[in-house]
C-alpha cells in the first residue's frame, strides 16, 4: 500500500501553511448520520485522522436518528451507479452489498494492521465474511443503557429502579410529583430500541436471541412474549403526549433539564451530556435498563467501502480503514461519542465511569453468554427482517386498540415468513 506524508495540525501551524495549500491526494466522500452536537464532535476526529493520512474529507451527512434516512439515500446513490467512497453501515448491510460485488476489499489493511490481534472475537466475527474483513469497525455501542437525572430522583424521594416492577413503582411517584418518568421520542426506531431492553430484561438473553436472531415462532408464541409485550405497552403511560416524532437528542435534553427522570437509549446519549458540559455521576447517571444488569445489547458502528474506478479513491479507502482502526482515533473518537473502542489495547482509565462500566460489562456478558445483537441498530439481521419487526413493534406501541395477543400473532406471522 502506498504511503503518504503525514501532515499534523501542529506541523501545519508551525510552518504557517494553510490547509488550502496542502496538496491532497484526493477527497474521500464519507456518508454518515452523525449530526448532533456530541456526534459532530466525534466525527471531527475521523476527519482529522483521514487528513493526517494525506486525504481530503468530503462530508456527506444525512440527518435522521438511527440512520434510516441515510440508508435510503445510500441505496439511491448505489442504484444510480454513483456510490460514495465510504458509508457508515452496520455489518449485515455490508454483507448484502458485498454479495452484489460492490464492496472494496480492505482485508490487506486488516492484515497489515494486525486487526485479528486488536479486536474482540465478537467484532471479528461480525466484520468478516469467508475469513476476510469487509468493513472497518469504529466502536461498540451498548443499547440497554438508562440515563437518569439524580436530582429529580432525589427530589421525589425514589431510588433508581433495577427491575421492571420497581420501575413502575418509581414511575407512579415521579408522575405524582409532576415529572415525566420516561423520556421517549416517538419514532419507530426509538420504539424498537426501547423494546429490546424490555425483552432482554423480561425474557433473558436466550429468549432474546430466539426472537430477534432466529425469529423462532414458538418463542414468539410463548407466554413470555405476552409478558414482554404487556410490560412494553405499560411504559407508554409514563411518557408525555409530545413524544410522537421527537428526535432522540431533544428527548435527552428533557432529562438534562429535569423535565424527565429517565431515558432508555444507547450510549451515544452520553455524547450529548458531554457536549453540554455535564458529568457523571454528579449530574447524570448511566445504569443498565431494568432487569438487564448482566446483559449487553450491542451494535458496532462500521464503514463499508464501495468500489471506485479512480485508483486514488481506492487508495483513499485503504487509508480511511487504517485511520479508523488507529489507536489515537479510537481513543479520541470514543471519548467524544460516548461509545467504547473496538481495539482491546486502548487504556480505559482516561474514560469516564460510564464507559468503564460498559467495557467491564461487555467482558462479563461475553463470558456469561448474555451479550446479544441489536435488531433496532442493524446488528442482529438485515434490512428485510428489521423492517418487518420495527413496523409491528411501532404499530403495537401507537395503537391503543391492539392487544398483546394481537401483536403476538402478527409477530409470529412475520417470523414465519422470515424463517421460511
C-alpha positions, 0 to 999 in steps of 0.5 A, a space after each residue: 500500500 502506498 504511503 503518504 506524508 503525514 501532515 499534523 495540525 501542529 506541523 501545519 501551524 508551525 510552518 504557517 501553511 494553510 490547509 488550502 495549500 496542502 496538496 491532497 491526494 484526493 477527497 474521500 466522500 464519507 456518508 454518515 448520520 452523525 449530526 448532533 452536537 456530541 456526534 459532530 464532535 466525534 466525527 471531527 476526529 475521523 476527519 482529522 485522522 483521514 487528513 493526517 493520512 494525506 486525504 481530503 474529507 468530503 462530508 456527506 451527512 444525512 440527518 435522521 436518528 438511527 440512520 434510516 434516512 441515510 440508508 435510503 439515500 445510500 441505496 439511491 446513490 448505489 442504484 444510480 451507479 454513483 456510490 460514495 467512497 465510504 458509508 457508515 453501515 452496520 455489518 449485515 448491510 455490508 454483507 448484502 452489498 458485498 454479495 452484489 460485488 460492490 464492496 472494496 476489499 480492505 482485508 490487506 489493511 486488516 492484515 497489515 494492521 494486525 486487526 485479528 490481534 486488536 479486536 474482540 472475537 465478537 467484532 471479528 466475527 461480525 466484520 468478516 465474511 469467508 475469513 476476510 474483513 469487509 468493513 472497518 469497525 469504529 466502536 461498540 455501542 451498548 443499547 440497554 443503557 438508562 440515563 437518569 437525572 439524580 436530582 429529580 430522583 432525589 427530589 421525589 424521594 425514589 431510588 433508581 429502579 433495577 427491575 421492571 416492577 420497581 420501575 413502575 413503582 418509581 414511575 407512579 411517584 415521579 408522575 405524582 410529583 409532576 415529572 415525566 418518568 420516561 423520556 421517549 421520542 416517538 419514532 419507530 426506531 426509538 420504539 424498537 430500541 426501547 423494546 429490546 431492553 424490555 425483552 432482554 430484561 423480561 425474557 433473558 438473553 436466550 429468549 432474546 436471541 430466539 426472537 430477534 436472531 432466529 425469529 423462532 415462532 414458538 418463542 414468539 408464541 410463548 407466554 413470555 412474549 405476552 409478558 414482554 409485550 404487556 410490560 412494553 405497552 405499560 411504559 407508554 403511560 409514563 411518557 408525555 403526549 409530545 413524544 410522537 416524532 421527537 428526535 432522540 437528542 431533544 428527548 435527552 435534553 428533557 432529562 438534562 433539564 429535569 423535565 424527565 427522570 429517565 431515558 432508555 437509549 444507547 450510549 451515544 446519549 452520553 455524547 450529548 451530556 458531554 457536549 453540554 458540559 455535564 458529568 457523571 455521576 454528579 449530574 447524570 447517571 448511566 445504569 443498565 435498563 431494568 432487569 438487564 444488569 448482566 446483559 449487553 445489547 450491542 451494535 458496532 458502528 462500521 464503514 463499508 467501502 464501495 468500489 471506485 474506478 479512480 485508483 486514488 479513491 481506492 487508495 483513499 479507502 485503504 487509508 480511511 480503514 487504517 485511520 479508523 482502526 488507529 489507536 489515537 482515533 479510537 481513543 479520541 473518537 470514543 471519548 467524544 461519542 460516548 461509545 467504547 473502542 473496538 481495539 482491546 489495547 486502548 487504556 480505559 482509565 482516561 474514560 469516564 465511569 460510564 464507559 468503564 462500566 460498559 467495557 467491564 460489562 461487555 467482558 462479563 456478558 461475553 463470558 456469561 453468554 448474555 451479550 446479544 445483537 441489536 435488531 433496532 441498530 442493524 446488528 442482529 439481521 438485515 434490512 428485510 427482517 428489521 423492517 418487518 419487526 420495527 413496523 409491528 413493534 411501532 404499530 403495537 406501541 401507537 395503537 391503543 386498540 391492539 392487544 398483546 395477543 394481537 401483536 403476538 400473532 402478527 409477530 409470529 406471522 412475520 417470523 414465519 415468513 422470515 424463517 421460511 
